[in-house]
Amino acid sequence: MTREDTIRYLNDLTETCKDGELGYRTAAADARNTQLESVFSDYAKQRGHFAQALQAEVARLGGTSTGSGTPTGTLFRGWINLKSALTGGDGGALVAACETGEESAVGAFALVANLDLTGATKTLVEKQQRQIQEAHAHMLRLKAEADGAHFQKNDQIA
């Protein structure tokens, strides 16, 4: 794989992380449950840090980074807002929307992690991939809990 290919894939992951950051911010703003708001805010910060690290890696490789997210991500955030408005900020609906976003991020990172990356680039992508898989598993657990009972204000969550 060429350096230019690596940069292109890292920029794709940066956009995925920016989409996640903005999606989680939207979910946090719409959450009516303080614990969910905290979970979403923490993941938004994590994705922002991931994007910065990927951009730094692109720069280290001599490339120019992207960083605004994708049109699909913008549409997804709009969908989260619509879903929130229709459900009155229902935690289960927000978790389900975030889980869908996580599933997409898992796929994007799996694709890049399976490429012929080396050195620091490989280490960075694999580390972020593991943390995104953990976040996806967390959203799946929250989604399963929400399927059993609706989140009420200040309900306990995992």
Steps between C-alpha positions, in 0.01 A plus 500: 500500500632844416541788743223681311267202551579497871428873526170458315390221736605697807301797372198270458538392863536863606165576336346196671627628836375853435160357409502304825608801702225718361243220521577437865489875573156512341384200702638653823315825433176311437528255791253546785705273725809642670690172494436447129598860437830430677562178304430674171717800593789272595482318167480832315825610668661164424414528130634854489831376643503213251452742210783722627734202531414383149556851363837512673592167343401629156721805557787276616466309173519827307135519402220749540224399737128540469282561797144612451309172493297365212166598346368162615601587856316831476187319385537247783524778760189655352329164533604481869347845555178396326482173693562687825226750424253225420586296808545788745868424554435132573830347605430170330445667162819705538701194602364308200602783268849516653538123477429524128773763468740280699428207272603714205818613677590139586473412131710797389778419748492128419554579133805717568643278775507210254711694251876478474576771757831514684665656802338787685211518254405137561530542878279811498228347283492175699481684834213718380329198346501318835351801677230539235413132535471553877272801444286297260470221758400762760230639269373145436472441877317830548272418207416160652422669833283757324309225322404364843402831656480862393761735641344745736665811634798400716452124446813298571685377192807290444 
